[in-house]
Amino acid sequence: MTVEAKAHLQTEDRVYRSPEKLHIPSTLDPSLDTLPKNFVATAQKLSSHVALRKKRFGIWQEYTWAESLAQVRDLALGLISLGLKRGEAVAIIGENDPEFYWAELATWCGGGRTTAIFTDANLQELGYVVTNADAVFLFAHDQEQVDKALELREKMPLVRKVIYWDDKGMWHYRDDWLMSLEAVEINGREYGAQNPRAFETAVAQGSGEDIALYSYTSGTTSLPKGAMVRQRNLIYGNRHASSLGPSFPSDNYLSFSPPAWITEQSLGLTGHILSGFMVNFPESPETVQNDLREIAPSQLLFPSRVWENIASTVQMKINDSSWLNRTLFRLLLPVAYRAAEIEERRGGLPPHWRALRAAADLALFAPLRNMMGMSRMRDAFTSGASLSPDQLRFFRAVGVELKNLYGSTECQSHTFHYKGNIKMETVGAPAPGVEIKLGPDNEIWVRSQSVFCGYYKDEEKTAKALDADGFFHTGDAGTFDEDGHLIYLDRISDMIDLANGEKFSPQYIEGRLKFSPYIQDVMTVGGFDMHFVTAIINIDFDNVARWAEKRRVAFTTFVDLSQKQEVYDLIKKEVERVNRTLPEAARIRKFVILHKAFDADEAELTRTRKLRRRTLEQKYGDMLTAMYTNLDKVMVSAEVKYRDGRTGVVQTAVRVCEV
């Protein structure tokens, strides 16, 4: 699907639904209408089975369902003993750990609400979410997060205790405001001994209408909003997905995506509770690739950024491998692409194509999947920012059945790629139980049992987002093809009107560019008063550095490498490759290579790695002005870090390249 085709927008009142007759009950069994009730039932049913595994110091530590239930019971009673009331909020910040799951489940079992916070949140972000959510307890993973809390103490007056679960480096801390998770559990056991039925009573008091969590939006254009997600919303959100990709207790799941992301809450934690699959927590972000190979999970959910990084890494490793592997890859990848295309179009493969693909799989792609840790992959999903069709085709060609999942913080899952009914240019068809229609400006409107009930303490924005018929107005633009598949365009606010009257989606062009292993990030810019499209490009430093070293291109720092003529020539070829697929008016005419990477800590990206376009346009306005006023360079001050650890500030010229 070209940008030209995508620009043809439609307006109609038709409501689109699942193309398959998959039944989602409209009401829940009262005995299982909350996640705590389901958790207790699953734990009792699978008591001796392994529920969670965490790799610590190179060894997998296992926790059975019975052990997990005991942890949650003690922690929930500990929170109640500390004064947690029904409806009060608890904030959690930390890495993916069993303790994160236990903290969240314990809060729900005790009648509270949770809000998960990204681990790399800075002081301002952490303070904003904790105070906006009116959190009365804060679970903090380790010394780093506790130190943040201590610095913000005066700004978080409602927080009664900061509860930590990793005490490394904190043995000398003496502050009654801090409390270890073990100490809370001890309190819980003592409280339980005095109140034998307290846990069961608290769980039974829960209702599907209770607020489970405040899930904060990514905040690309304004301050994040706390979407109030009910217990039943999470249950239905998972049902929408599991009706297409069912999970089983024998399945392995890797928990890597941050729990602050609603999709991890829906498919990860909620899926674990409802389906009983085993959740594996990697030792650290640095070991995740090795841990993934050991686990070889049957299900996997990664944000699109991670899939892009995996594709780039695979391509570079192939380029750095032996002559035989490079030759096999060059010869067999087109065969795999063609087979995937035929299968997509026909719903199956003729016998000779099945034989060809089997041979290619044996010779190259099966070992490649094993190297990626995806040898047993059954269902792989991508969500977050849109993943380009090029990336999807690549993974499906090498045998990873990667499917698009389009959703939002407010509704979880909207559309999926259905097995045997996949169109790469689309984000799939509505999930079972989900209704979608297009509003003015082709805004995507969604209605289902998983739609949130409003933004916390923001009635005005709630009224704008939810209409009287129960449809959530997403703010995204889209269009349906003739088969009822949704073509996601972009945020309505980000769609650009070119000088010739055509529209184009920056995200579509950016996705095509990021398929290059040499490009990590890109922002395209255009509009009525600009007459043509320009781009600010981030190189993938590791991949471009390897490329430069192999070609004896000398460099010292990221800044130095980014402005080399050879690197501009390399990136220009990638831009020209993408331009050939675009209509004339949407082609990139000029670009600059930024002297640094986009950084979430500088508010250039959200914590889910989405571009903050307005911030970037203001911050790099001089570069945009240079491209639109025929200047050939712009001077910037750049902080550099040398390989010996020294840092400094240099003046450098960022060059403008004309395509």
Summary of the structure (lengths in Angstrom):
residues: 659
radius of gyration: 25.3
end to end distance: 23.4
largest distance: 77.9
contacts: 2258
relative contact order: 0.10
helix: 41%
strand: 23%
